Amino acid sequence: MSLEIPQGIKTAARMRGVRRLPQQFLMLFPVVLIAAIFVCAAATKGPWWIVQTSGLDTNLRAVAVGEYQEPQHGPVPVIWASGSNGVILQSKDEGTTWKQFHILGAEKLDFRGIHAFDAQEAYVMSSGEGDKSRIYRTTDGGANWKLQYTGQRKEIFLDALACDGSSPECMALGDPVDSKFLILTAADGEHWNEMARDNMPAALPNEGAFAASGTCFVYGGPAITFVTGGPAARVFHSPDHGRSWTVTETPIVHGNASSGIFSIAFHGEQVVVVGGDYKDPNRPDRVAAYSQDGGKTWTLAAQQPGGYRSAVAWVDGVTLAAVGPNGEDVSEDGGVHWKHTDSLNLNALAIQDIWHGWAVGPNGTIAQMKNREEYQVRYEREQGSRVAALSGR
């Protein structure tokens, strides 16, 4: 099935590097800096998300962006999305049209995790008790899907899927089984086995992970990180592929089955978590925190998002975006302060770079991140004209 929507925003050129400036330019550097601040401020005033399509009978819970080698234009983004009622979608033209795939026997599954490598290879993971938790893989662009894993015990409930971009290995996180969180691993990308959990700290009674957006779990070999909720809002981290673990408490709201951390995002040593209480989505209390030491210590955001947020992602080295049922927010200082931008109901997001990002939500909603080219180009133009004037060019 193809869903026709208005032409998306086109990709623009990247910022060029800045040459070493003459000494006299340093006198006017504060002026340029102030101009850049106003430019960034302007970027947060308008909407960040533009709805591309909606109306499908599905609650989209996962989205991923890979790279597609378009013969005439080189690499371009390929977007994959998935959700309830067995829905899997793909777009190879930045969201202008979408193709829907069907997996025989999976029409009632809730695909809450997805990972895309490119236009041909992708994984989807369904959440549910026992055999409703499954993992499928396609290597031919969605034409055929191979069932790689099915939960054989009713206590198995998968929450998230993650793959290491530098190897074929993928992992999946599940709620605790026998008092410890379940981690599945496929070193070859095909055969799934339970990771040894001897050294993993035990879960607290009723502690679990949230399968709300597929972003409660991060794997970048050999490091593994996942976040939890319920009686505590904790961060589990292994630096060595599960051989050793640390667990850190955070100040995110917790205490009942519907509250805790829902999403985590890394940028080097900078780490941000978001969450809240999905049964009280308008409560903006203790829903975002940040760490500047790789997750060892946590601080609540000085200015919180506008309520429960199910997913967060880095846009660049200082900018983040977060989505939730009552709206979206951005932070331009590494998660310390958040500003409201939109009022869409969205569950998950995936951002490839400053130019490419998508978010998904109920009723088949797919939204594209607004291209900020006008702000970046304006800043570069102003900066370049000042440099040229001062250097006599």
N, C-alpha and C positions, 0 to 999 in steps of 0.2 A: 504494500500500500504506500502511496506517495501523498504527502500532505503539502499542498502548495501554500506558501506564505510569502509576504513581501521580501524583496531582496535584502539580505543582511548587510551590515556595515562592512566595508572592505578593509582589508589589511593595508597599513601604511608603512612607510620606511621607518627603520629604527633610528634612534638618536645617534649622531656621530660623536666621536671622541672630541674632547676639547684640547687644543694645543696649549702649551705653556704660554702664559699671558705676560705682557710687559709689566714692569713694576708699577707704572702709573695706574694700571687697571685695578690694582689692589685698593686704591683709594675709593673707587666706585663699586667695589664688590658688595658692600652692604646694600646698595641700591638694587643691584641685580638680585641679591638674595631676597629682598623684600618683594620684588616683582615675582620671583618664583613662588614665594609663600602665597601671594594673592592668586596666582595661577592655580596652585594646588587647592586653595580654598574654593575657587570657582568650580573645581571638578567635583566637590562633594555636594554642591547645592542642587544640581539637577538629578534626575533619576539615573541610577547605575544599571538598571535591568530593564530590558525591552522584551515584552512577550512576543515570541515568534509564532507559537501555535498552542492550541489547547482544544479540549473537547473530547479527547479519547476517554474510554471507560477504563481508566487506570489511575492509580496513585503512584506516580513516578518517585522512586526512592533512591535511585543511584544514577550517576552520570560520570563518564570518563572521556578524556580527550587524548587521541593518539595522533599519528602523523600519516598522511596519505600522499603517496608519490604521484602527483598529477602530471601526466606526460608533458603538457605544454607550459605549465606554470611552476613545476618543481613541487617541493613539499607543501602541503596544505593540511589544515586540521581535519580530522575525522572524529565525529562525535558519536558516542554510544550512550544510550539511556535504557533503563529498565525499571519495572515496577510490578504492581499487582496484576492479576489476571493473565499472568504469563507473558506480559508485553516486553518486547525488546525492540529498540529503534536504532537506526543508524542514519547519519547524514554525512555526505562527502562534499557538500557545498555550503558549509558554514551555517547550516540550518534553514536554507531556502526550501529544500525538500527532504522528506524523511521516508525511509523504507522500514516497514514493520516485518519482523520475523516471527515464526511460530515454531515451537518445539513440540512434537507429538508427545502427548502424555503430560505436558507441563502447563496446560491451559489454565489451571487454577493455582499455580504456584505464585509466590510473592518474591520476585527477584529484587532483593535489597542490596546486592553487591555486584559490581561490574568492574572489570579491568580491561582496558583496550591497549594493545600494542600498536596496531595499525588498522588498515581497512579490512585485513584478512583475518587476523588473529585476535580473539577476545575470549574472556571468561565471564560467566554469569553465575551468581550464587543465590539460591533461594533460602529464605528463613522460615522456620516452622518446626514443630516437634517431630522427632524421628525422621521418617522417610520424606518429610516435606522439606528437610534441609538437604539440598543437592548442589552439585557443582557441575556445570557443563562447559565445554570448550568448542569453539569453532576455529578452523584454520582456512576456511574458504569463503570468508566474508559473510557468514551467517546462513549459507545455503544448507549446511549440515551441522548438527551439534552432537557431540559425543558426551554421554553421561559418564563422568569420571568418579563421582562420589555420591553415595546416598547414606544418610544417617540410619544405622541399624538398631539404635536404642532410642526409646521414646524421650529420654532425658537429654538427648542431643538437640541443640538449638543453635544454628550458626548465625553470627552477627555481622561479620565483615570479611572481606577478601582483599588481599594485597599481594603485589608481585614486586620482585626486585628487577629493576630495569636493566641491570647489567648481567643478569643470568636468567635461565629459564625457570628458576624456582619461584613458586607461589605459595602463599600460606592463607589459612582461614582461621578466624577466631570464633570460638563457641562459648556459650555460658558454662559455668562450672559443672563438671561431672566428677563425682566422688570428691567434692570439696575443692577442686582445683580447676582453673579455666582450661578449656580444651583448645589446643592449637593443632591444626592439621598442616602438614607440609608436603609439597610435591617437588622434590629436588630436580626432577627431570621434566616438570611441567605436566605430567600425565598421571603418575601413580601417587595417590594420597595415603599418608600414614599419620598416626598420632605421634606428636613430638613427646619425647620423654619429659615428664613434669616433676621428677624427683626433687629438684632444687627450686621449683616454683613455690612461693609462699601461698598458703591456703587462702581461699576466698573467705570473706566474712559470711555469716548466715544471711541469705537473701541478696547477696551482692551479685551484680551481673553487669553485662555490657549492653549497650543500646544499639539495636539494628535499625536506626532511624535514617541514616544517611550513608552508611558504609565508610565513615571516616573516624570511627572509634579505634581503629587499628592501623598501625604504620609498620611496614617492613622495608628496610633498606640494608640488605645483608652486610654484616651479620647482626645489625641492631634490630630489635623487636620492641615495640611499644604499644600498649593499649590502655584505655581509660575505662573507668567503671562508675557505677552509681548504686543507689539503694541506701544502705546504712552508712556508706562513706563515698567520697568522691576521690578516687585514688588513681595514681599513674603507676602501672607496672612497666618495668624496663629491663631488658636484657641486652648487654653490649656484645654478647658472644654466642648468638644463635641458641639461646635457651639453656646454656650451661650454668649461668648464674643470673640472679635477679635482684633488683631493688624495688621497693614499693614506697611511694611518696604520697602523703596526704595533701590535698589542696583545699582552699577555702570556698570552693564552689558549693552551692546549696545542695543539701542531701538530707536523708532521714526517712524517706519513703520510697516505695517501689518506682515512682514516676520521676524521681529527681536524681541529679548527678551530672557527670561529664558526658557529653554526647559526641564531641569531636575534638581532635587534636591536630595541630599543624606545626611543622618544624621549618626553621630557616637557620641552619647552622646551630648555634647555641641559643638562638631565640626560639621560644616555644610558646604557643598560645592554646588555651583550651576554652571551649564554650559549652554551655548546657543550660541547666535550669530545671524547671518542673513542667513537663509537657501537659499535665492536667491543669496547670495554672499558667498558661503561656504569656499572659500580660504582666506577670510579676518580674520586674527588672532587677531583683535583688540577688547579688552574687551569681551572676550567670556567665561572667568572663574573668579570666585570670591570665597572667603572663609570667614567664620565667626568662631570665637573661643568662642563666648558667646551665643550660641544657636540661632543665627540669629538676634540679636539686632543690631549689627553693621557689616558692610561688607567691605572687602578690595579686590581690584583686585589682581589676581595672579601676582607675580613678573615676572614669565616667563610663557607666555600664551601657550595654546595648539595651534596646527597648523591651526586652522580654526573653523568654526561652528561645535559644538558638540551637538548631540541630546540626549545623555544619559551619566550618570556618576554613578559609584557605588564604595563602599568601598571594598577593598580586605582584609585589616586588619586594625589595629588601626592607621596606618600612610600612608598606600598605597591606591591609588585610580586608577581606570581605566576609561577612557572616550572614546567614539566611535562617529564616524561621517562619512559623505560621502567621505571625502578625506583622512581619516586615523584615527589612534588611538594614544592615549598618556597615559602615566602613571605619577603619582606624588607620590614621596616617602617621602613627608614632609607635608601631610595634605592639599594639594592643593595649596601650595605657589609657587612651581616650577613644570613645566610639561615638559616631554621629549617625543619626537615622537618615536613610536615603530613599527607601521605597516602602510600599505597603502591600507587597505581593505575598501570597501564601506559597512558600517554597521549602523543600525538604533538604536538598543536597546541591552541591556545586562542585565544579571542576574548573580550575584556571590553569591554562597552559602557559601564558605569559601576559604581559600588560595589554596585549591586543586581543587575546582570545580567551573567553570564559563563558560557561553556560551553567544554568541552574534549572532544577526541575521540581515539580510539585504535583498536587492533586489535580484531577480532571485532565491529565495529560499535559499539564502546563510545562512549556519549555521557554526559558528566557535567556537572552544573550546579554552579556556584559557590555555596557556602552563603551565604544571605542573612545579613548581619551586623546586621540591624535591632535585635536584642535588645541588642547592645552599644552601638550609636549612640543608641538611645532611652534606655537606662539612663544613659548619659553626659549626655544633654541634660536628663533629668529631675533628675539630681543637681545639675547646674550651675544649672538653673532654680530649684530649691528653695532653693539657697544665695543666689542673687540676690534672690529674693522675700523671704527672711528678713532680709537685710541692708538692703533698701530699705523694709521695713515693710509689704509687701503680703501 
